Amino acid sequence: MDMNNLIHMANKIGIFFESQPDHDEALKGIAAHIHSFWAPRMRIQLLEYIDQNEVTSLTPIVLSAINRHRNDLQPHP
């Protein structure tokens, strides 16, 4: 999938959850949404992109959610 599209979708998820008053719950919500609704290959692609690049295109809340809940986003065999 196109990385720009993945980033756009992740940022839209972040915008939705950013309005939650509890920041930790917002981070959990972002990660849970990505885990539940993104195919494993999409999550892998996003995680690899973050690992290999200086990421400035993801909003801070999305990047924070992904980094904090990284283990939950990785597909398990």
N, C-alpha and C positions, 0 to 999 in steps of 0.2 A: 504494500500500500504506500502511497505517496506520503513522505514524512511531513510535508507541509499540511496535508489534510489531517494527519494524526495530531499534530501540534494544535491545529485549529480546533479540533474536536475536544482535546484535553483542556484547552483554555476556556472553551464554552462551558464545560463541566465545572471548571474552577469558578467561573463567574456565577454560576448558579449557587454553588455551595459557599462562596465567599460572604454571602449575606447572613449566614448563620452566626448567631452571637457567640457560640462556643467554638473557638478556633480549632481545638483538638478534634471536636466532632466534625467540623468541616473537612479537616484533613482525612479523617477516617471515611467520610462520605465520598470524597473524591476517589480515594483508592478503592473503596468498595464498588463504586459505580464502574470504574475502569475494569476491575476484576470481573464483575458480573456481566458486563455488556460488550466487552472487547474480546475478540478471539485471541487465543494464546499467542499466535504469530504477531498480532498487532502489539501486544504488551512486550514481547521480546524485542521487536523492532524499536519501540520507544526506549526501552531500557538500554539497549545497545547504543542507540543514538546519544543518550545522555552520557554514557560511559566514554564515548569516543569523541565528543565535541564539547566545546565551551558553549553551553546552552544559554542563549539570551532570549529566545523566542517563546519560551514557556513562561507563564506568569509565575511570580514568586510562590503563590499559594499552591499551584499545581506541582512545581518542582519540589517544594517542601513536602507535600503529600506523598509524592513518589519516593523521595529519599527516605522518609520516615517509615513508610509501609512497603518498602521494596520487596521484602520477603513474601508478602501477601500477593504481590503482583506477578511473581515469577511462577510460570507453569510448573506443576509438579507431576512427575511421571506416574 
